[in-house]
Amino acid sequence: MNDTDRSTTSISPSLHFRSARPGDGAALWQLVDATGALELNSAYFYLLFAADFGDTCLVAERDGRIVGTVVGYHPPRRPDTAFVWQIGVLPELRGQGLGLKLLQEWAALPANRGCKWVTATVADDNAASQALFRRFARDCGADCEVSPLFTPELFPRPHPAEPLYRIGPLDGSAH
Ligand SMILES: CC(C)(COP(=O)(O)OP(=O)(O)OC[C@H]1O[C@@H](n2cnc3c(N)ncnc32)[C@H](O)[C@@H]1OP(=O)(O)O)[C@@H](O)C(=O)NCCC(=O)NCCS
């Protein structure tokens, strides 16, 4: 496992970033729950993700507590792409640049830094997430293309559309 420890600078010197470890599953579940805004999946799902996809997941820790995360993976048919499945910051730490820093640190993980594209689906009603991905693209000097992916009728219950945000091409040095 590539367990990359990185010290942060601008947000708070007490924060640090690293890839997820197999034992982080329960803490990821708790963080996603605490965001109050993300769709909470089963605990088993986060245990599995931390165990098998930890190299493409990032956590931000403060005093040993996870305060932000990016849960991601490489779509098997698109190995040049890093997909953000969930990104979340504790409510009390929002609006200070941590979401952007998380994305930048996540894209710079050894497992991700060779990828040409960053993708995510962003719900039509999630203004913060839309702004975050557009800002990330701008800072990378990359385009942010938005196209339909998961339209409301694909969901088993009422759900806003989740269009695909595709950011790139990235040259491996801009992020
Ligand atoms: C989305 C989220 C991760 C952003 O984290 P954050 O630390 O608040 O974001 P940042 O402070 O780094 O801001 C990044 C950009 O988003 C913008 N932004 C942040 N919150 C915003 C809001 N509520 N409405 C509109 N724009 C917002 C910022 O202004 C900034 O853009 P700018 O630099 O162009 O001005 C955070 O709001 C969150 O955890 N939300 C709940 C979970 C979620 O919805 N995740 C995304 C779906 S997977």
The ligand as a Gaussian input file, in Angstrom:
#p B3LYP/6-31G(d) Opt

LIG

0 1
 C      -18.477000      19.915000      -1.121000
 C      -17.538000      20.117000       0.060000
 C      -16.583000      18.924000       0.166000
 C      -16.716000      21.407000      -0.180000
 O      -15.762000      21.511000       0.856000
 P      -15.265000      22.938000       1.398000
 O      -14.096000      22.707000       2.267000
 O      -16.400000      23.695000       1.983000
 O      -14.842000      23.650000       0.007000
 P      -13.758000      24.780000      -0.209000
 O      -13.744000      25.714000       0.970000
 O      -12.468000      24.160000      -0.590000
 O      -14.353000      25.564000      -1.463000
 C      -14.189000      25.080000      -2.775000
 C      -15.057000      25.915000      -3.718000
 O      -16.444000      25.643000      -3.463000
 C      -17.139000      26.848000      -3.154000
 N      -18.151000      26.536000      -2.143000
 C      -17.945000      25.947000      -0.948000
 N      -19.117000      25.824000      -0.298000
 C      -20.065000      26.354000      -1.114000
 C      -21.469000      26.483000      -1.009000
 N      -22.136000      26.053000       0.081000
 N      -22.142000      27.034000      -2.051000
 C      -21.497000      27.461000      -3.164000
 N      -20.147000      27.340000      -3.315000
 C      -19.449000      26.791000      -2.295000
 C      -16.068000      27.782000      -2.646000
 O      -16.455000      29.136000      -2.777000
 C      -14.904000      27.404000      -3.551000
 O      -15.069000      27.943000      -4.837000
 P      -14.277000      29.282000      -5.304000
 O      -12.857000      29.075000      -4.896000
 O      -14.492000      29.328000      -6.772000
 O      -14.922000      30.423000      -4.569000
 C      -18.318000      20.328000       1.410000
 O      -19.269000      21.355000       1.220000
 C      -19.042000      19.081000       1.890000
 O      -18.447000      18.228000       2.564000
 N      -20.341000      18.962000       1.550000
 C      -21.139000      17.818000       1.966000
 C      -20.778000      16.565000       1.186000
 C      -20.965000      16.744000      -0.296000
 O      -21.964000      17.286000      -0.768000
 N      -19.994000      16.212000      -1.088000
 C      -20.006000      16.288000      -2.543000
 C      -20.806000      15.237000      -3.187000
 S      -19.898000      13.706000      -3.337000

